C-alpha cells in the first residue's frame, strides 16, 4: 500500500490534467470515470496502510496520553471540511488519560467518524462523546441496522449498505486497534435511547495522569 501511494498520486494528477484538457464529449466523461476509480483505489490504499499499522503493533504509548485534546483536534479537522455537522461532548473534568498511541487514536477516531458520516442520516448530526471513564461513543442517525448485519460489520470488506461505495475496512481497522490496546468495542443499533440510528462504543484503557 505504501509503495502505491506515489504512483497513484502521479497518475491521478495526469488524469485530472487530461480531463481538463479534453473537449466536451465521451473522452472527458471517460477521463472523469477513470479519475473516480483512481480516487477509490487511493482511499483503499490508505485504508490498507492504516490496517497494517493496526496489525503491526506500536499502538501503545510509553506515557499516558490525554484523550480530550486529541479528540477535540480530530473532530475539529472533520468539522473544517464542512458538510454534515458533528457534535462533540466532553467530560467535565480537565483530562482523561489512556495509554493508546496518539496516531492510533487518530486512526481509530477517523474511521469511526468517517463511517458515521458515510452511512448515517445526512439531516442529523453525528454525535461524538468521551466520558470520564474513557468511553468513546460515536452515534449517527438513520435506519436501524438488523442484528444479522450488525454482527458482521467489523469483518473486512463488509459494508452495511452495498449501494454506498467504500472499502468495507473502516470498522475492521477500528476493531483491530481496539484489540491491540486491550480496549472493548461494541456496535449498537438502534442507538442508545433511540428507535433508530447506529452507535459504536469503545472502552479505552483508563490510566492515571503521568
C-alpha positions, 0 to 999 in steps of 0.5 A: 500500500505504501509503495502505491501511494506515489504512483497513484498520486502521479497518475491521478494528477495526469488524469485530472490534467487530461480531463481538463484538457479534453473537449466536451464529449465521451473522452472527458466523461471517460477521463472523469470515470477513470479519475473516480476509480483512481480516487477509490483505489487511493482511499483503499490504499490508505485504508490498507496502510492504516490496517497494517499499522493496526496489525503491526503493533506500536499502538501503545504509548510509553506515557499516558496520553490525554484523550480530550485534546486529541479528540477535540483536534480530530473532530475539529479537522472533520468539522473544517471540511464542512458538510454534515455537522458533528457534535462533540461532548466532553467530560467535565473534568480537565483530562482523561488519560489512556495509554493508546498511541496518539496516531492510533487514536487518530486512526481509530477516531477517523474511521469511526467518524468517517463511517458515521458520516458515510452511512448515517442520516445526512439531516442529523448530526453525528454525535461524538462523546468521551466520558470520564471513564474513557468511553468513546461513543460515536452515534449517527442517525438513520435506519436501524441496522438488523442484528444479522448485519450488525454482527458482521460489520467489523469483518473486512470488506463488509459494508452495511449498505452495498449501494454506498461505495467504500472499502468495507475496512473502516470498522475492521481497522477500528476493531483491530486497534481496539484489540491491540490496546486491550480496549472493548468495542461494541456496535449498537443499533438502534442507538442508545435511547433511540428507535433508530440510528447506529452507535459504536462504543469503545472502552479505552484503557483508563490510566492515571495522569503521568 
